[in-house]
Amino acid sequence: MVQNDELRGRLIEYVQNVHALEGNVLLMLDSVILTTGDEELREMFRVHKEESRRQQEKLRERLEALGGLGLASLGKNFSAIASAQAKGIFDVFRADKPVQNARDAFVTEHLEIASYEILERMALRAGDEETARVARENRAEEQAMAGRIAENWDRFVDLALVERSRRA
């Protein structure tokens, strides 16, 4: 599967990083779900949260298969959790939540898309077709979510305008 120790180590590091990113995304989605007033949009984010949970689990399985579950992996997860929690607290108090949530989610989806693209390429170089497959499948879900967000830009703006007029 993996051709040499250095390449295997790099692949493990990439999987750990994307696994930690998914942990951060799960916490961000909690904040987005909590602060999104529109039920249909909230459901869109709930569904994606379940996709993200499955994605993180597949990555954990790959880490286990590669022998990469350890202190470094835990440290990355704790760091991601701390930053996501701090952002989540801030998000509750900011103005124009619908637009800001959508923008942040859209940017995050593209960060994930890029991360999975890189992970797939590293896995292929390492000869790990299973990790490459997981990266491809997860990336496709991220691309679909980015598309769903993009389809709703006007709706997010309308919600922000309604929210602002209620406060005025």
C-alpha positions, -999 to 999 in steps of 0.1 A, spaced: 0 0 0 24 27 11 58 27 -6 81 41 20 81 53 56 85 90 47 56 90 23 35 70 47 43 95 75 32 124 53 0 106 43 -8 100 80 -2 136 87 -25 147 59 -53 123 71 -48 137 106 -51 173 94 -83 166 74 -98 146 103 -91 176 126 -106 199 101 -138 178 100 -140 180 138 -138 218 135 -165 218 108 -188 198 131 -185 224 158 -190 252 133 -221 235 120 -235 234 155 -231 272 157 -246 277 122 -276 254 130 -282 273 163 -281 307 147 -300 300 115 -337 310 118 -349 295 85 -360 259 91 -353 247 56 -317 261 56 -312 248 91 -322 213 79 -297 217 50 -270 223 76 -282 194 98 -280 170 69 -245 182 61 -235 178 97 -245 141 94 -224 138 62 -195 155 81 -198 129 109 -196 101 84 -167 117 67 -148 121 99 -155 85 108 -142 73 74 -110 93 81 -107 78 115 -109 44 100 -82 53 75 -60 66 104 -65 34 122 -56 13 91 -25 35 86 -15 33 123 -19 71 127 -42 72 157 -21 87 184 -11 118 204 -4 139 173 -39 132 160 -55 139 194 -35 172 197 -48 184 163 -83 175 172 -81 194 205 -67 225 188 -95 224 161 -121 221 189 -108 250 208 -107 273 178 -142 263 167 -157 268 202 -142 303 204 -156 311 169 -190 296 179 -193 320 209 -185 350 187 -210 339 161 -239 340 185 -234 378 189 -226 390 154 -250 409 131 -262 396 98 -260 360 109 -276 344 79 -252 360 54 -221 355 77 -230 319 84 -235 312 47 -202 330 38 -183 311 65 -198 278 55 -191 284 18 -155 292 25 -152 262 48 -166 239 21 -139 251 -3 -112 246 23 -125 211 27 -126 205 -11 -90 216 -14 -80 195 16 -96 164 1 -81 171 -33 -46 172 -18 -53 142 4 -64 122 -26 -32 131 -45 -10 123 -16 -28 89 -11 -23 81 -48 14 89 -46 16 66 -15 -3 38 -33 -32 40 -9 -63 36 -31 -86 33 -2 -77 66 13 -78 82 -22 -114 68 -26 -125 82 8 -110 116 -2 -128 115 -35 -162 106 -20 -159 131 8 -148 159 -16 -179 152 -38 -202 157 -8 -183 190 0 -188 202 -35 -225 194 -34 -229 213 -2 -210 243 -16 -234 242 -45 -264 241 -21 -251 271 -3 -245 290 -36 -281 282 -47 -294 301 -17 -274 333 -17 -305 355 -23 -323 337 5 -295 343 29 -294 380 20 -332 382 24 -330 366 58 -303 391 69 -324 420 57 -354 407 76 -333 402 107 -319 437 105 -353 453 100 -366 434 131 -338 450 152 -344 485 139 
